[in-house]
Amino acid sequence: MTQRSFLQEMLNLQKENKVKYSTLSTLGSALVLFSATFPFINNFIALPFPKINTIHVSAANNNLAAVLWSLAICFQATLLIIANYLKPYLISYAPALFASLYSSSFYFLPLLGYVPNENVWFFIALISIVLVILSVMYYTSLYLQMMKEREKLLIESVTGVINQ
């Protein structure tokens, strides 16, 4: 087998076994959706093990449920960064944004003197914030794509003038 035929065979294998972009986006979206469950991990663990709310972790000076929640928030950000490289679909960020806003509202709003009530208006406000953030992400993405295309056209135009 010559080097040329070997390279041709490798190229053919690469074309046949190529991972499609949509497959990677779907995997990234699944990771983003999975990360949306992280802020609630202490609630999921508390179902079979209700004592995690009473076990005190002296190093953190808090109960085990709060420590698990804090760790989950850190891992959620890490997983979102990893998933971002797979170019997930934009809509898959909605549950992760909602989960983050929901859990952080119960942490930060009491610091501001407001106790959040889980009523319809609270959820409408959270969903509205998520929709605004998704809209900003979408239009920013469109603007950046437009700027890249503009730059590409400008370079092609200048190159065409230079080559004449």
C-alpha positions in Angstrom: 0.0 0.0 0.0 1.4 3.3 -1.0 1.4 6.4 1.1 -1.1 8.1 -1.2 -3.6 5.2 -1.1 -3.1 5.0 2.7 -4.0 8.7 3.1 -7.0 8.3 0.7 -8.2 5.4 2.8 -7.8 7.5 6.0 -9.7 10.4 4.5 -12.5 8.1 3.4 -12.8 6.7 7.0 -12.8 10.2 8.4 -15.7 11.2 6.1 -17.7 8.0 7.0 -17.2 8.3 10.8 -17.5 12.0 11.2 -19.5 13.2 14.2 -22.3 15.5 13.0 -22.6 19.0 14.5 -26.2 18.4 15.6 -25.0 15.3 17.6 -22.5 17.5 19.5 -25.1 20.2 20.0 -27.6 17.6 21.4 -25.0 16.3 23.8 -24.1 19.8 24.9 -27.8 20.5 25.4 -28.2 17.4 27.5 -25.3 18.4 29.7 -26.8 21.9 30.1 -30.2 20.3 31.0 -28.5 17.9 33.4 -26.7 20.9 35.1 -30.1 22.4 35.7 -30.8 19.7 38.3 -27.6 20.5 40.3 -29.1 23.3 42.5 -31.7 20.9 43.7 -29.3 18.0 44.5 -29.8 18.4 48.2 -33.5 18.0 47.8 -33.1 14.9 45.7 -30.8 13.3 48.3 -33.0 14.4 51.1 -35.9 12.2 49.8 -34.2 8.9 50.7 -31.9 10.4 53.4 -33.9 13.0 55.3 -31.2 13.2 58.0 -28.9 15.3 55.7 -30.7 18.4 57.0 -29.7 17.7 60.6 -26.1 16.4 60.0 -23.7 19.2 60.9 -20.5 19.7 59.0 -18.2 21.6 61.3 -15.6 22.5 58.7 -18.4 24.4 56.8 -20.3 25.4 60.0 -23.5 24.4 58.3 -25.7 21.3 57.7 -24.9 18.7 55.1 -27.7 19.8 52.8 -26.3 23.3 52.6 -22.8 22.0 51.9 -24.1 19.8 49.1 -26.0 22.7 47.6 -22.9 24.9 47.6 -20.8 22.2 46.0 -23.6 21.6 43.4 -23.6 25.3 42.4 -19.8 25.1 41.8 -20.2 21.9 39.7 -23.1 23.4 37.8 -20.9 26.3 36.6 -18.1 23.9 35.6 -20.5 21.6 33.7 -22.0 24.6 31.9 -18.5 25.8 30.8 -17.7 22.3 29.5 -21.1 22.0 27.7 -20.6 25.4 26.1 -17.7 24.0 24.0 -20.2 21.6 22.4 -22.4 24.5 21.2 -25.7 23.5 22.9 -29.0 24.8 21.6 -29.8 28.2 23.1 -33.2 27.1 24.5 -31.5 24.4 26.6 -30.1 27.2 28.8 -33.6 28.1 30.0 -34.0 25.4 32.7 -30.4 26.0 33.9 -31.1 29.8 34.2 -34.4 29.2 35.9 -32.8 26.8 38.4 -30.0 29.2 39.2 -32.2 32.2 39.6 -34.7 30.2 41.7 -32.1 28.8 44.1 -30.1 32.1 44.3 -33.2 34.1 45.0 -33.7 32.2 48.3 -30.1 33.0 49.2 -29.8 36.7 48.1 -33.3 38.1 48.6 -33.3 37.6 52.3 -30.0 39.5 52.5 -31.9 42.4 50.9 -34.7 42.2 53.5 -37.2 40.4 51.2 -38.5 36.9 51.9 -39.5 35.3 48.5 -42.9 33.7 48.4 -43.4 30.9 46.0 -46.5 32.3 44.4 -47.5 32.8 40.8 -46.0 36.3 40.7 -42.6 35.0 41.9 -42.5 32.4 39.1 -43.7 34.9 36.5 -40.9 37.2 37.5 -38.3 34.4 37.3 -39.6 33.2 33.9 -39.6 36.8 32.6 -36.0 37.3 33.7 -35.1 34.0 32.0 -36.8 35.1 28.8 -35.0 38.5 28.8 -31.7 36.8 29.3 -32.3 34.3 26.5 -33.4 37.2 24.2 -30.2 39.1 25.0 -28.1 35.9 24.4 -29.9 35.3 21.1 -29.6 38.9 19.7 -26.0 39.1 20.9 -25.2 35.9 19.0 -26.9 37.3 15.9 -25.0 40.6 16.1 -21.7 38.7 16.5 -22.5 36.5 13.5 -23.3 39.6 11.5 -20.1 41.3 12.5 -18.1 38.2 11.5 -19.8 38.1 8.1 -19.2 41.8 7.6 -15.5 41.4 8.4 -15.2 38.4 6.0 -16.9 40.4 3.2 -14.6 43.4 3.9 -11.5 41.2 3.7 -12.7 39.5 0.5 -13.4 43.0 -1.1 -10.0 44.4 -0.2 -8.3 41.2 -1.3 -10.2 41.4 -4.6 -9.2 45.0 -5.2 -5.5 44.2 -4.4 -5.4 41.3 -6.7 -6.8 43.3 -9.7 
